[in-house]
Amino acid sequence: MKLIAAVNKSVRESIRDWKMLAMVLLFSPFFLLLMSFFYGGEAVTYKLGVLNLDAGRASAQLISSLEQMEGQAGGSPVFNIRGFPNRDELQAKVKQKEIDIGLVIPEDYSAALASAAKGDNISAAQVSFYGSMGNVRYPVAAVWAAEQVNRQGMSAAEITLPAVIQETFVEKKQPLNEFESYVPGLISLAVLMVLFTASASIVKENDNKTLLRLKLSRLGAFNFLGGICITQAAVASGAVVLSYWTALGLGYEPEGHFGVILAVGVLSSIAMVAVSLIVASFLNTVFDVLTVGCFPFFILMFFSGSMFPLPELNLITVHGRAFSITDLLPLTHTASAFNQILNDGAGLAEVGWGLIMITLLTMVYFAAGLLLYRKRRLAKE
């Protein structure tokens, strides 16, 4: 009965503080909409600027082949080609990132390929690429363009490579555009936002001077934290559902089942409550949650791999499985599990290791948080 009363109290307080609740529920859907606006739409098409100094047939064939290159998403074009009259203007557009890659075809390009076809031993024509290291789209665009240039050169010289490469992607779902690659990480943010509401629910008892009343009511730390856990798990579930539906509404097509996503989300939300307990032990007011509490929030967001991949910083290897520093963060395993489910179609068995790690970390963080909270808060009342 005490646990039910604690849940009822936590639910009422969450509804009363509707602004915070709305922020948690709508944070991830908002960023999904924002990322879809910037990176969604059709399949990725790279902007290719071409300066053709050659008047022969081979250069025209090269440009035509680049225009006809198709990606993996339903025959969509790889390049959107734009011609340039001089090298300076081409370089300027590359610097401004208005084009992803610049290609300059030299004057002797067609002549060089014609000589190679006759077997004459002359120097190869040098096709020049212009790119910006600050443009993340350039490396991929350069690989596509280089493949087409090399293919034409080998065809003209009648060269057959002794070895060929067969490319197979391990993911069942290939991202149609950059937005789709962000979806798993953005849905994990729905779970991360529980850090604020859970910390606020714990800290406000001290801020409102009601912690002593809870002690006198003999509610107990277990029932108090249990009520918060159940409520925040429900809030996280709602946030995950809204985020998932938002992604579907924006055209995202997942490989896995939503039930697995929800199971990982609920378990991860409990882990966030455990982390919140540690954070709340060092905070005095709700204002502190929204200021100082941002520090652990950003640590979890950036160092869990939710927003962008991180290099592996392995600490130890046990039975062939490497453990890195980031594995100490529950959200690392949440983001990894979401990626496996949404892109690989993984089920509970395939993400079982991640669930085990989230559970173990939850237990460790809860034990540490309970010890800190009793020492720093309950013992002082």
N, C-alpha and C positions, 0 to 999 in steps of 0.2 A: 504493500500500500504506500509506503514511503517513496518507493521508486516511481510509482504512478503519479504521486503528488509532485515529485521533483520534475518529472517529464511535463506535467500540466503547467507547472510554474515556468519552466524554460520555454515552452511553446507560447504561452501568453506574453512573456517578455519579448520574444522574437517578433511576434505580431505587433506588439506595441511599438517596437523600434523598427517600423516598416521601411524606413529609408535605408538602414543598413541591410535589411533583408533583401530589398529590391536591388541594391548594389551587388550583393552576392549572386543573386539569381540571374541578373542581366549582364554581369561583367563579361563572361565568356561569350554569350550570344552577340554582344555589342562588338567585340573584337573579331568574331567570325564574320559579321557583316562588313566591318571595316576592311579586313584582309581580303574578303571577297571582292570588295569594290576596287582595291588596288591591284590584286593579283589574280582575280577570278576571270570568268569569261571563257573564251575559246582556248584551245590548246596553245601551248607556248610557241610563239613565232618570233624568231630572232631578226632584228633589223640589220640588214647587210648593206653597207655602202660600197659601191663599185666604181673604181676609176679605171676605165679600159683604154690603154694607150696603144693597143694592138688593133690593126685593121683587118686581120685575117679571119678565117672561118673558125679556127680552134677556140679563140676567145669568145666568140658568139655562142659556140656550142657549150662552153664551160658555163657561161651565164645562164643559158637555157636550162642546163642540167641542174644548176643551183635553184632555179625557179621551180623546177619540177620535183625537187626532193620532197619526200613526204615523211612525216613523223609516224609515231606508233598509234596515234589517237585518230583512227578513222580516216586516214589519208589527208590529214591537215598539212599544209605547207610548212616546211622548216624555216624558210627565209622569206622576209619581205624586202625585196631588193629595190635600192634607190641609186640612181646614177649620179656621179659627181664630175664636174668639169676639170677640177685641178686637185692636187695633193693637199694644198693648204686648207681648203674648205673641208676636205674629207677628214683631215686630222682634227680640225676644230670641232666637228660634229662628234667625233669619237671622244674628245675631251669633255664635251658637254653631255655625253651619254645619250645623245639623241639617236645614235646608232650603236649597236652592240659590237660590231666588228667592221673594219674597213679592209677592202681587198683591192690591191693595185695589180693589174695585169700589164706586164712589160711590153715594149714595142715588138720584141723578137719572139713573142710567145708562140704564135702560129708557125713561124719559121723553124723554131727549135723542135717543136713536135713533128713537123714534116720531115726534118732531118733525122730525127730519132726513128721515124717509121721506115726510112730508107737504110737505116743501119749506120749512118754517118756518126763518127765519134766527135761530138761537139759538146760544149758545156750546156748544162740544163738551164732553161729559162727560170728566172727567180721571181716567183709570185710573192708579193709582200702583204703581210697582215698588219693591220693597225688595231690595237686594243688598249683598253684601260684596265689596270690591275684592280682598280676600285669598282669595276663593273663585274658583278658575280656571274653575269650571263655570258661574258666574253669567252671563258674557257670552253664551255659547251659549244658555243657557236663556232669557235676556232676548230674544234674537233670535227664537226660536221663539214665545214668548208674544206679543211685539209684532206678529209677522206675523198671528197669529190675531185679535188685537184690531183691527188695521187692516183686516183682511179683513171682519170683521163690520160695522165702521163704514162702509166703502165700499159693502157690499152693501145696508145699510139706506138709505143716501143715494143709491143707484143711480149710483154714480160708477164710470166706467171709465177707467183710467189710459191716457194716450196712448202710453206705452211700458211694456213688460214685460221682465222679466229671465229669461233661460234659463240655468240653472246646470248646468255640466258639469265633473265632476272629472277631472283628468288622470291620477290613479292608477287602475289597474285594480281594485285591492283597496281597499275602504273599511274602516277599522278598525271592528270590531264593538264594541269597548270600549277603554278607555284602555290596557289591557295590550298589545293588539296594536300600538299605536303605539310602544311601548317595545321591541318585539322586535328590530328591526334594530340599535339601539344596544346592547342587552344582549348580542347575539351578538358584536358587535365587541369587547366587554370580554374575551371568550375569547382574542382575539388580543393585547389589551393586557397580559394577565397574563404573557405571555412575557417582558415587561420584567424581572420579578423573577427568573425561573429563568435567563434568559440572563445577566443581570448577576451572579447568584450563581455561575454556572459559570465566568465569567471571573475574578471577584474571588477565589474560593476558592483558585486557584493561588497567588496572592500571600499569601493568609491562611494557607495550609498550607505555605508556603515551598517549593513544588514548581515554581515558575516557572523557577528556575535549571536544574533537571533537564530540563525541557522544552527549554530552550535548548541544553543539552549534547547532547540526543538529536537535535538538528537537525530537530526536527519542523517548525519554520517557522511564522510567523504565519498564512500562508494555510491550511495544513492544520489548525492549531489552531482558528482561527475557523471554517473550513469544517466541521469536525466538530461544533462547537457549533451552527452554522446549520442543518445537516441534522437534528440531534436536536431542536432547538427548533421547527423547521418541523413535524416529526412530532408533537410535543407539542401545538402549536397546532392542527394538523389534528384530533387527538383531541378537543381542547376544543371546537372548532367543531362537530364531529359530535355530541358529547354535548349541546351547547347547542341545536343544531338539532332533534335528536330530542326533547329536553325540551319545546321549543316546540310540536312536533307533538303530543306526548302531552297537552299542555295545551289542545289544540283549535285551535291556530293553523294557518291554511291559506295557505301562501305561493303567490305567483303564478309566481315564477321557479324555475329548476332548481337542485338542490343542488350539482351539479358546478361551476356558476359561482361559487356561494358558497364552495366549497372552494378553487377556484383563487385567488380574491381573498384568502381567509384565509391560504393558504400564502405568497403573495407579501408580504402585510402582515406576516406573522410574521418574514420575513427583514428587513423594514424595522425591526421592533422590536429585532431582534438588533443592527442597525446603531446604533440609538439607545442600546441597552444598552452597546455598546462605548464610547460617549462617556461615559455615566454611570459605567461601571466604571473609567474612567481616573482618576476623582477619588475613588474609594472604596478603602479599605484592607482591610476585613473584610466578612464576610457580614452581620454585625450592622449595618454601615453601609448595606447594601442594603435591609434591612427598616426602616430609620429614615429616613436621608437620601434613599434611593431612592424614598420615597413622594412626594417633592416633584415630580419629573418625571412620576410616575405620575398624580397628580391634575391636573397641567397638561394631559397628553394626554387624560385622561378628560373634563374639563370644557370645555376650549377646542377640542376637536375636533368638538363638536356631537353626541357620542354619547349624552349624557344629556338634553340639551335644546337647542333651536335657539338660535343666537347671531346677533346683528346683523352685517351685512356690514361689514367694515372694509377696503375695497378700497384696495390700494396702487397698482396700475397696471392698464391695460387693453390687451391685445394681441390684435389681430384680432377685436375685439368680445367677447373673453373676459376677464372681470375676475378679478384675483388679489388675494386678501385675506391678512391676516396668518395666519389659521388654515390657509391652504393650505400653509404651511410644515410642518405636522404631517402625517405619513403617515396617521395614524388618521382625519383629516378625510375623506380620500378613501375610506378603508375604510368608514366609517359611511355616507357618501353612496352608495357602490356597493351596500352591503347593502340600503339603503333602496330603491334603484332595482330591484334584483333581486327582493326579497321583495314589494314593493308594486306595482311597474310591470311585472314579468315581464321585465325587461331581460336580455339575453344578454351575452356577452363583447364584442361589437361596441359595444353601447350604453354599456357602462362602460369602454370602451377608454381614454378620456381619463384616468379615474381610475387605471387600471392604469399608464399612462405616467407620471403624476405620482408614484405610489408607487415605480416603478422608478427614476426620476430622483432622488427624495429619498433612496432607499436607497443609491444610488451616492455621493451627496454626503455623507450621514451616515457611510457606511463609510469613505470617504476621510478625513474629519475624525477619526473614531474611531480609525482605524489610526494616523494621525499622532500623535494624542494618546497612544495606548496605548504606542506605541514610545518616545515621548519621556519619558513619565511612569513607565512600568513596565519595559519591556524594556531601556531604556538604563541603568537603575539596577542591574540584576542582573549 
